[in-house]
């Protein structure tokens, strides 16, 4: 995470949208940040394998899916609680924000056709090389999701995990998603949730007051951005998100709150924190993040009527 990041001018509230003159500037901030900081899950240690090798991707997946299994235990494969694998066989799927392709490799073998897009050249290169390394079929393209280069009604299912809240105009992406979905099509999306525990206690009280963060940043919003990935990271309440997706023509079929196990510990990263996490049952952390809805992941399934 780049803790020296500078927010784009005008991004001053948790769900701020740019005016027309600043939208391109904001998106350039976003693209530049992710080109420099691709999501490789290497903040706890470097990947001990050659970049773009099979071992490189296997290590990324092991780290990512181990973390996700603690807040969303799989039945047969990772994310099967919210990815309808059995229903995808005859469906054309679009993924927005492929990163290094962990979800792409999960989804592509189970659908009629897979298309993945990303704003950055690095992500497109990495996911394309993953498909080559593992013999996967699909199309990977560099594309701005605010301007999808697909005809109307091109897809049956859209997947996006932790991506569109980073874009310059999240609402514009939702409008584009609605356009390219077929009638009856669905989209499962994760955006960041403005939970009381993560947003106000962990960041505001612990990082802001106890750790002196408010000596560096003037507001809670700026402090949250300092500790969050991306040049822009919006945090929504459930009502804010519901209002936004419904304003773009979607029906909201399902809403879940989940969160990483690390979120329940008000401690900086350390070996001591890692030891506490190992000793704490996953069921307990899921009770806090999922059942009590104090996690930072807001997961919704949307349907185009």
JOKAUR-V721411 format. One record per residue. N is the residue number from 0. SS is DSSP state (H for helix, E for strand, C for the rest). PSI is psi in whole degrees, -180 to 180 (999 if undefined). NEAR is the number of other C-alpha atoms within 8 Angstrom. Layout:
{{N,SS,PSI,NEAR} {N,SS,PSI,NEAR}}
//
This chain:
{{0,C,133,7} {1,C,95,6} {2,C,0,6} {3,C,10,5} {4,C,148,7} {5,C,132,5} {6,C,146,8} {7,C,146,10} {8,C,132,4} {9,C,-10,5} {10,C,91,10} {11,C,-2,7} {12,C,164,6} {13,C,-25,9} {14,C,25,7} {15,C,141,8} {16,C,148,8} {17,C,156,12} {18,C,170,6} {19,C,-36,5} {20,C,-28,7} {21,C,-8,8} {22,H,-45,11} {23,H,-38,8} {24,H,-44,9} {25,H,-42,12} {26,H,-33,10} {27,H,-40,8} {28,H,-47,10} {29,H,-50,14} {30,H,-45,10} {31,H,-41,8} {32,H,-46,10} {33,H,-26,11} {34,H,-36,10} {35,H,-25,6} {36,C,62,8} {37,C,147,10} {38,C,93,8} {39,C,2,6} {40,C,41,8} {41,C,16,9} {42,C,-20,6} {43,C,4,5} {44,C,146,5} {45,C,157,6} {46,C,118,8} {47,C,53,5} {48,C,156,7} {49,C,136,7} {50,C,135,5} {51,C,10,9} {52,C,164,10} {53,H,-40,9} {54,H,-34,8} {55,H,-49,13} {56,H,-37,12} {57,H,-37,8} {58,H,-42,9} {59,H,-48,13} {60,H,-40,9} {61,H,-42,8} {62,H,-46,9} {63,H,-48,9} {64,H,-26,9} {65,H,-45,8} {66,H,-46,10} {67,H,-29,12} {68,H,-22,10} {69,H,-30,11} {70,H,-11,15} {71,C,77,9} {72,C,130,9} {73,C,152,10} {74,C,-49,7} {75,C,-37,5} {76,C,159,6} {77,C,143,11} {78,C,15,10} {79,C,-7,11} {80,C,-30,8} {81,C,-13,6} {82,C,118,7} {83,C,69,8} {84,H,-44,10} {85,H,-22,6} {86,H,-4,7} {87,C,-8,13} {88,C,-38,9} {89,C,15,7} {90,C,148,12} {91,E,125,14} {92,E,139,15} {93,E,130,12} {94,E,130,13} {95,E,112,14} {96,C,80,12} {97,C,-22,15} {98,C,-126,12} {99,C,11,12} {100,C,16,11} {101,H,-48,11} {102,H,-34,7} {103,H,-43,11} {104,H,-30,10} {105,H,-45,9} {106,H,-42,10} {107,H,-41,12} {108,C,-8,8} {109,C,6,10} {110,C,167,14} {111,C,-46,10} {112,E,144,9} {113,E,130,14} {114,E,128,12} {115,E,139,14} {116,E,158,16} {117,E,153,16} {118,C,-25,11} {119,C,149,11} {120,H,-35,9} {121,H,-47,8} {122,H,-41,14} {123,H,-43,15} {124,H,-47,8} {125,H,-46,12} {126,H,-35,14} {127,H,-42,9} {128,H,-33,9} {129,H,-45,14} {130,H,-39,12} {131,H,-45,8} {132,H,-34,9} {133,H,8,7} {134,C,40,6} {135,C,151,10} {136,C,136,8} {137,C,173,10} {138,E,127,7} {139,E,125,10} {140,E,146,9} {141,E,125,10} {142,C,145,11} {143,C,120,9} {144,H,-14,11} {145,H,-12,9} {146,H,69,8} {147,C,128,8} {148,C,59,5} {149,C,149,6} {150,C,162,6} {151,C,148,8} {152,C,51,9} {153,C,-20,10} {154,E,155,13} {155,E,-26,12} {156,E,136,14} {157,E,134,14} {158,E,135,11} {159,E,120,13} {160,E,107,9} {161,C,41,9} {162,C,-56,11} {163,H,-16,11} {164,H,-13,12} {165,H,-16,12} {166,C,164,11} {167,C,-43,12} {168,C,93,10} {169,H,-40,12} {170,H,-35,9} {171,H,-36,8} {172,H,-43,12} {173,H,-41,10} {174,H,-40,10} {175,H,-39,12} {176,H,-44,9} {177,H,-39,11} {178,H,-43,9} {179,H,-9,12} {180,E,146,16} {181,E,154,12} {182,E,132,7} {183,E,-8,8} {184,E,159,12} {185,E,159,12} {186,E,132,11} {187,E,125,14} {188,E,140,11} {189,E,128,12} {190,E,170,15} {191,E,142,13} {192,E,136,13} {193,C,71,10} {194,C,155,12} {195,H,-43,8} {196,H,-55,10} {197,H,-47,13} {198,H,-47,11} {199,H,-38,10} {200,H,-58,10} {201,H,-49,12} {202,H,-51,13} {203,H,-56,12} {204,H,-54,10} {205,H,-57,11} {206,H,-36,11} {207,H,-50,14} {208,H,-55,10} {209,H,-34,8} {210,C,1,7} {211,C,21,9} {212,H,-30,11} {213,H,-5,11} {214,H,-21,7} {215,C,-37,6} {216,C,146,9} {217,C,-21,8} {218,C,162,7} {219,H,-40,11} {220,H,-47,9} {221,H,-37,10} {222,H,-42,15} {223,H,-44,10} {224,H,-32,12} {225,H,-34,9} {226,C,10,8} {227,C,149,8} {228,C,155,9} {229,C,155,9} {230,C,-27,13} {231,C,133,14} {232,C,108,12} {233,C,146,11} {234,E,121,11} {235,E,149,13} {236,C,167,9} {237,H,-41,8} {238,H,-41,7} {239,H,-44,8} {240,H,-44,9} {241,H,-43,9} {242,H,-40,8} {243,H,-49,9} {244,H,-36,14} {245,H,-30,10} {246,H,-18,7} {247,C,8,10} {248,C,5,9} {249,E,148,12} {250,E,140,10} {251,E,107,12} {252,E,-32,8} {253,E,143,8} {254,E,126,9} {255,E,149,8} {256,E,129,15} {257,E,175,16} {258,C,160,13} {259,C,149,12} {260,H,-34,14} {261,H,-20,6} {262,H,-20,11} {263,H,-6,9} {264,C,118,7} {265,C,63,7} {266,C,147,5} {267,C,162,5} {268,C,131,6} {269,C,168,6} {270,H,-33,6} {271,H,-44,6} {272,H,-42,11} {273,H,-40,9} {274,H,-42,8} {275,H,-41,8} {276,H,-38,10} {277,H,-35,7} {278,H,-19,6} {279,C,126,8} {280,C,140,8} {281,H,-32,9} {282,H,-35,6} {283,H,-45,8} {284,H,-35,12} {285,H,-33,14} {286,H,-42,9} {287,H,-51,12} {288,H,-39,19} {289,H,-58,14} {290,H,-45,9} {291,C,-1,7} {292,C,47,10} {293,C,10,15} {294,C,172,16} {295,C,8,14} {296,E,121,11} {297,E,112,13} {298,E,123,13} {299,E,147,12} {300,E,122,12} {301,E,149,13} {302,E,137,12} {303,E,112,13} {304,C,999,7}}
//
